[in-house]
Amino acid sequence: MNPFLWLIITIINIYIWIIIAGAILSWLFAFNIVNPRNSFVRQIAYTIDGLTEPVLGPIRRMLPNFGGIDISPLILIVGLLFLERLIIYLFTGASY
């Protein structure tokens, strides 16, 4: 496999896991399982928010209100998986 292709796919996969971690962390905050006033937890939340909010924010603004359900991470993950498959197709001409 092309090392450049491997790097792009790895970065996309890491970003998908960061999005999943942010969604799980928001559930943990919502159900009061973790304390958001804890400095370590707060630092992790700020880091994940800083990495994901520039991409999730515009998606959230385009979506209608679903009554408190945020599907923007799901839409972003599907888009990233599509981008990954498209890049593989363009680089190799084969499916993955």
Rosetta blueprint (number, residue, H / E / L):
1 M L
2 N L
3 P H
4 F H
5 L H
6 W H
7 L H
8 I H
9 I H
10 T H
11 I H
12 I H
13 N H
14 I H
15 Y H
16 I H
17 W H
18 I H
19 I H
20 I H
21 A H
22 G H
23 A H
24 I H
25 L H
26 S H
27 W H
28 L H
29 F H
30 A H
31 F L
32 N L
33 I L
34 V L
35 N L
36 P L
37 R L
38 N L
39 S H
40 F H
41 V H
42 R H
43 Q H
44 I H
45 A H
46 Y H
47 T H
48 I H
49 D H
50 G H
51 L H
52 T H
53 E H
54 P H
55 V H
56 L H
57 G H
58 P H
59 I H
60 R H
61 R H
62 M H
63 L L
64 P L
65 N L
66 F L
67 G L
68 G L
69 I L
70 D L
71 I L
72 S H
73 P H
74 L H
75 I H
76 L H
77 I H
78 V H
79 G H
80 L H
81 L H
82 F H
83 L H
84 E H
85 R H
86 L H
87 I H
88 I H
89 Y H
90 L H
91 F H
92 T H
93 G L
94 A L
95 S L
96 Y L
